[in-house]
Amino acid sequence: MLAAWMTSIPSVGFAQNCLQWEYRTKLNTASPSPRSSHAMAYDSLRKVTVLFGGPYGYYNNGDTWEWNGTTWTQRPTTGPSPRYAHAMAYDSARHVTVLFGGYDGSFKGDTWEWDGATWTQRSTTGPSPRYAHAMAYDSARHVTVLFGGLDDSSIIDGSDDTWEWNGTTWTPRNTTGPSARHGHRMAYDSVRRVTVLFGGRYPPYFYDDTWEWNGTTWTPRIATAPSPRNSHAMAFDSARGVTVLFGGWAGSYFFDGDTWEWDGTTWTLRSMTGPSPRYLHAMAYDSARDVTLLFGGFDDYDTDGYRGDTWELVNCANPCALFDGDCDGDRDLQDIAAFQMCYSSGFPVEPTCARFDESGDEGVDLADFAGLRDALTGPIPPPGP
């Protein structure tokens, strides 16, 4: 069995992509409640992803959570009012997560910053109160960029204004660019030093256009793109130099569940299994661990469609070890719980269960449990050949 300790698991999905979605929700551990229209941002100084707010039905959450790659931790703190459809971005120069706007029964126009311990309200002047806007942090120019959204004057369609926050002042950028919209998404491409915008909605239209902001000019990028949609999620993968997009909705009874990547020239569909089709979820890129984190969203009109699941898009060149079902670097009771899930479900097609298939027979059975039992002895050595 000792040889199994050093055995890496082959990727599940499309090997040519060398990517796979990993289900990371642990059983019987604390995590944010199911929700949608929340916001997330990655704090590169403290190496945690910060989550705030979002509703479950008619109840707005006002809680702050952090994900360190293994565990969700709720941070007891006062701060912004419970709200949804706000936007957040991490200012890496000042080491704070910036939050603007949202809706809590009224349009919000407040600016808050989270330093890892305290929420501080910074400004009440700037963009008009709004929600369903988008933000991204431009690390080359040290400003948070905001575009669009719904406010009192554009409650049906959306606004088309561009603003920048430098940590002290919001500045309107008088420029032509994307048409008025809401529910679009943005991510900052630190390799090409542009903010990428995709999609959104201006009723009755859904958009499939791609724009880039270089700090002076919005430029439309003509390319074959994902289908028109809004309320998707995007994050920039700085290790691979691509903007990752997942999910969304375009007005039908069905949601999108596709994964796309934008390299500055081309949108590429990365076909793989992963999270259920959904919208109003959030994503952030964890640069310390080279993974894109996804949490929550809404995926079903017929049932309680609010999701509380955690997923990571991982590079399969860095596989998890055999029997480490939750990919957290050890073998413990959580891995036993994950084994039981795979054993009872008939080996669903997902990487978690593949990690228990020591025999390679595409099934999780009692023979594999013997291997897990023998492996429950402590930390896992790095996987290798």
C-alpha positions in Angstrom: 0.0 0.0 0.0 2.9 2.4 0.5 3.3 2.7 -3.2 -0.2 4.0 -3.4 0.9 7.0 -1.3 2.9 8.3 -4.2 0.4 7.5 -6.9 -1.2 10.5 -8.6 -4.7 10.3 -10.0 -5.3 10.7 -13.7 -7.4 13.7 -14.7 -11.1 13.3 -15.2 -12.4 15.3 -18.2 -10.6 16.4 -21.4 -6.9 15.6 -21.0 -6.0 18.1 -23.8 -7.3 20.9 -21.6 -5.4 19.8 -18.5 -8.1 21.4 -16.4 -10.9 20.0 -14.3 -13.6 21.3 -12.0 -13.2 19.9 -8.4 -16.1 19.7 -6.0 -14.7 21.1 -2.7 -17.7 21.3 -0.4 -17.0 19.3 2.7 -19.6 17.4 4.6 -20.5 18.5 8.2 -18.3 21.6 8.1 -19.2 25.3 8.3 -19.7 27.1 5.0 -21.7 30.0 3.6 -25.4 29.2 3.3 -26.9 28.7 -0.2 -27.3 32.0 -1.9 -27.0 34.0 -5.2 -26.0 37.5 -6.2 -23.2 37.5 -3.7 -19.7 38.9 -4.5 -16.2 37.5 -4.0 -12.6 38.8 -4.4 -9.2 37.2 -3.8 -7.0 38.8 -1.1 -3.5 38.0 -2.4 -1.8 39.3 0.8 -3.6 37.0 3.2 -4.2 34.3 0.5 -7.9 34.0 1.1 -11.0 34.5 -1.0 -13.5 37.0 0.6 -17.2 36.5 0.1 -19.9 38.9 1.2 -23.7 39.0 1.1 -26.3 37.7 -1.3 -29.9 36.5 -0.8 -31.6 33.3 -0.1 -35.1 33.8 -1.3 -36.4 37.0 0.3 -33.7 37.1 3.0 -30.5 39.1 2.4 -27.3 37.9 4.0 -24.9 40.4 5.4 -22.2 37.9 6.4 -18.5 37.9 5.6 -16.7 34.6 4.9 -13.1 33.6 3.8 -11.9 30.5 2.0 -8.3 29.5 2.5 -8.2 26.6 0.0 -9.4 24.1 2.6 -11.9 25.7 4.9 -14.6 28.4 4.9 -14.4 30.7 8.0 -17.1 33.2 8.9 -15.6 36.5 10.1 -17.7 38.0 13.0 -17.9 41.7 12.0 -20.2 44.6 11.4 -20.1 46.2 8.0 -22.2 46.9 5.0 -26.0 46.3 5.3 -27.3 42.9 4.1 -27.6 43.2 0.3 -27.3 41.6 -3.1 -26.0 42.3 -6.6 -23.2 44.5 -5.2 -19.7 44.3 -6.7 -16.2 43.7 -5.1 -12.6 43.8 -6.2 -9.3 43.5 -4.3 -7.0 46.5 -4.3 -3.5 44.8 -4.1 -1.7 48.1 -3.6 -3.6 49.0 -0.4 -4.4 45.4 0.6 -8.2 45.9 0.9 -11.2 44.4 -0.7 -13.4 47.2 -2.1 -17.2 46.9 -2.1 -19.6 49.2 -3.9 -23.4 49.4 -4.2 -26.0 46.7 -4.3 -29.6 46.5 -3.2 -31.1 46.1 0.3 -34.6 47.3 -0.4 -33.2 50.5 -1.8 -30.3 51.3 -4.2 -27.0 51.5 -2.4 -24.2 54.0 -3.3 -21.8 53.4 -0.5 -18.2 52.3 -0.7 -16.7 50.0 1.9 -13.3 48.4 2.3 -12.4 45.1 4.1 -8.8 44.8 5.5 -9.1 41.3 6.8 -10.4 42.4 10.2 -12.7 45.4 9.8 -15.2 46.8 7.3 -14.7 50.6 6.9 -17.1 52.8 5.0 -15.0 55.1 2.8 -17.3 57.2 0.7 -20.9 58.1 0.0 -20.2 60.2 -3.1 -19.3 58.8 -6.5 -21.4 56.6 -8.9 -25.1 56.8 -8.5 -26.6 54.2 -6.1 -27.0 51.0 -8.2 -26.9 47.3 -8.3 -26.0 44.6 -10.9 -22.9 46.6 -12.0 -19.4 45.1 -12.4 -16.0 46.0 -10.9 -12.3 44.9 -11.5 -9.1 46.1 -10.0 -6.5 47.5 -12.5 -3.2 46.6 -10.7 -1.1 48.6 -13.3 -2.8 51.9 -12.6 -3.9 51.1 -9.0 -7.6 51.9 -9.5 -10.8 49.9 -9.2 -12.9 50.2 -12.4 -16.7 50.2 -12.3 -19.1 50.0 -15.3 -22.8 50.0 -15.7 -25.6 48.6 -13.6 -29.1 49.5 -12.6 -29.9 52.7 -10.8 -33.1 54.9 -10.2 -32.8 56.4 -13.6 -32.2 53.2 -15.4 -34.2 50.6 -13.5 -35.5 48.9 -16.6 -32.3 48.8 -18.7 -29.0 49.8 -17.2 -26.4 52.6 -17.2 -23.3 53.0 -19.4 -21.0 55.0 -17.2 -17.3 54.2 -16.3 -15.9 55.2 -12.9 -12.5 54.6 -11.2 -11.8 54.5 -7.4 -8.2 55.3 -6.3 -8.7 54.6 -2.6 -9.8 58.2 -1.9 -12.0 59.4 -4.7 -14.4 58.1 -7.4 -13.6 59.7 -10.8 -16.0 59.5 -13.7 -14.3 58.6 -17.0 -16.1 60.5 -19.8 -15.7 58.0 -22.6 -17.8 56.1 -25.2 -17.8 52.4 -24.8 -20.2 49.5 -24.1 -23.9 50.2 -24.4 -26.0 50.5 -21.2 -26.5 47.2 -19.5 -26.6 45.3 -16.3 -25.6 41.8 -15.2 -22.4 41.9 -17.2 -19.1 40.8 -15.8 -15.5 42.1 -15.8 -12.0 40.8 -14.9 -8.7 42.5 -15.1 -6.1 40.9 -17.4 -2.8 41.6 -15.7 -0.7 40.3 -18.6 -2.2 42.6 -21.2 -3.1 45.3 -18.7 -6.7 45.6 -19.7 -10.1 45.2 -18.0 -12.2 42.6 -19.9 -16.0 43.0 -20.1 -18.4 40.4 -21.5 -22.2 40.2 -21.9 -25.0 41.6 -19.9 -28.6 42.6 -20.5 -30.5 45.6 -21.8 -34.1 44.3 -22.0 -35.2 42.6 -24.1 -31.7 42.0 -25.4 -28.9 39.8 -24.0 -25.4 40.6 -25.1 -22.4 38.5 -26.3 -20.0 41.3 -27.0 -16.4 41.6 -25.6 -14.9 44.9 -24.6 -11.5 45.9 -23.2 -10.6 49.0 -21.1 -7.0 50.2 -21.1 -7.5 53.1 -18.7 -8.3 55.5 -21.5 -10.4 53.8 -24.1 -13.0 51.1 -24.4 -12.2 48.8 -27.4 -14.7 46.3 -28.8 -13.0 42.9 -29.6 -14.6 41.2 -32.6 -14.5 37.4 -31.9 -16.6 34.3 -31.9 -17.9 34.4 -28.4 -20.0 32.5 -25.8 -23.7 32.8 -26.4 -25.5 36.0 -25.2 -26.0 35.9 -21.5 -26.0 37.8 -18.2 -25.3 37.0 -14.6 -22.4 34.7 -15.4 -19.1 34.9 -13.6 -15.5 35.7 -14.7 -12.0 35.6 -13.2 -8.6 36.1 -14.6 -6.2 33.1 -14.4 -2.8 34.9 -14.2 -0.8 31.6 -14.4 -2.2 30.8 -17.8 -3.0 34.3 -19.0 -6.7 33.8 -19.7 -10.0 35.1 -18.5 -12.3 32.2 -17.3 -16.1 32.5 -17.8 -18.7 30.1 -16.4 -22.5 29.9 -16.6 -25.1 32.6 -17.0 -28.6 33.0 -18.2 -30.3 34.4 -21.4 -34.0 34.5 -20.5 -35.0 30.9 -21.2 -36.0 28.2 -18.7 -32.5 26.8 -18.9 -29.2 28.1 -17.5 -25.7 27.9 -19.0 -23.2 25.5 -17.7 -20.3 26.0 -20.1 -16.7 27.0 -19.3 -14.9 29.5 -21.7 -11.6 31.2 -21.8 -10.5 34.4 -23.4 -6.8 34.9 -24.3 -7.1 38.4 -25.7 -7.8 37.2 -29.2 -10.0 34.1 -29.0 -12.8 32.7 -26.9 -12.3 28.9 -26.4 -14.9 26.5 -25.1 -13.3 24.2 -22.5 -15.6 21.2 -22.5 -15.7 19.4 -19.2 -18.0 18.3 -16.4 -18.3 20.5 -13.4 -20.9 22.7 -11.6 -24.5 22.5 -12.6 -25.7 25.1 -15.1 -26.5 28.2 -13.1 -26.4 32.0 -12.9 -25.9 34.7 -10.2 -22.9 32.8 -8.8 -19.4 34.3 -8.1 -15.9 33.4 -9.0 -12.4 34.5 -7.9 -8.9 33.4 -8.9 -6.6 32.1 -6.1 -3.1 33.0 -7.4 -1.3 31.3 -4.5 -2.9 27.9 -5.4 -3.5 28.4 -9.1 -7.2 27.7 -9.0 -10.4 29.5 -9.9 -12.9 29.3 -7.1 -16.7 29.2 -7.7 -19.4 29.4 -5.0 -23.2 29.3 -5.0 -25.7 30.7 -7.5 -29.1 29.6 -8.7 -29.8 26.6 -10.9 -33.4 25.4 -10.8 -36.8 27.2 -11.0 -38.8 24.0 -10.1 -37.1 23.5 -6.7 -35.2 25.5 -4.2 -32.5 26.4 -6.7 -30.1 28.3 -4.4 -26.8 26.6 -4.3 -24.2 26.5 -1.5 -21.5 24.4 -3.2 -17.8 25.2 -3.6 -15.9 24.3 -6.7 -12.4 24.9 -8.0 -11.1 24.8 -11.6 -7.7 23.2 -11.1 -4.7 22.5 -13.3 -4.6 18.7 -13.6 -0.8 19.0 -13.9 -1.0 19.4 -10.1 -3.0 16.3 -9.1 -4.3 15.4 -5.7 -3.1 12.2 -4.1 -4.8 8.9 -4.0 -7.5 8.7 -1.2 -7.3 12.4 -0.6 -11.0 12.9 -1.6 -11.3 16.5 -0.6 -7.8 17.4 -1.9 -6.8 19.1 1.3 -3.4 17.5 1.8 -4.3 14.8 4.4 -6.5 11.8 4.8 -9.1 12.1 7.5 -12.8 11.7 8.5 -13.8 14.0 5.6 -12.3 11.6 3.2 -14.2 8.7 4.8 -17.4 10.7 4.3 -16.5 11.4 0.7 -15.8 7.7 0.1 -19.2 6.8 1.5 -20.8 9.3 -0.9 -18.9 7.8 -3.9 -19.6 4.2 -2.7 -23.4 4.8 -2.4 -23.7 6.8 -5.6 -22.2 4.3 -8.0 -19.0 6.2 -8.9 -20.3 9.4 -10.4 -18.1 10.9 -13.1 -16.2 13.4 -11.0 -12.6 13.7 -9.8 -13.4 13.2 -6.1 -14.5 9.6 -6.7 -11.7 8.8 -9.1 -9.3 9.4 -6.2 -10.7 6.4 -4.3 -10.5 4.0 -7.3 -7.1 2.4 -6.4 -7.8 -0.6 -8.5 -8.6 1.4 -11.6 -11.8 -0.5 -12.4 -14.0 2.6 -12.6 -15.8 1.7 -9.4 -15.5 2.5 -5.7 -15.8 -0.7 -3.7 -14.7 -2.4 -0.4 -11.4 -3.3 -1.9 -10.7 0.4 -2.4 -11.8 1.1 1.2 -9.0 -1.2 2.4 -6.6 1.1 0.7 -8.2 4.2 2.4 -8.1 2.5 5.8 -4.4 1.7 5.4 -3.7 5.3 4.2 -5.4 7.0 7.2 -2.1 7.6 9.0 -1.2 11.2 8.6 -0.1 13.9 6.1 0.2 12.9 2.5 3.6 13.0 0.6 3.5 15.1 -2.6 2.0 13.1 -5.5 4.6 11.9 -8.0 5.3 9.2 -10.5 
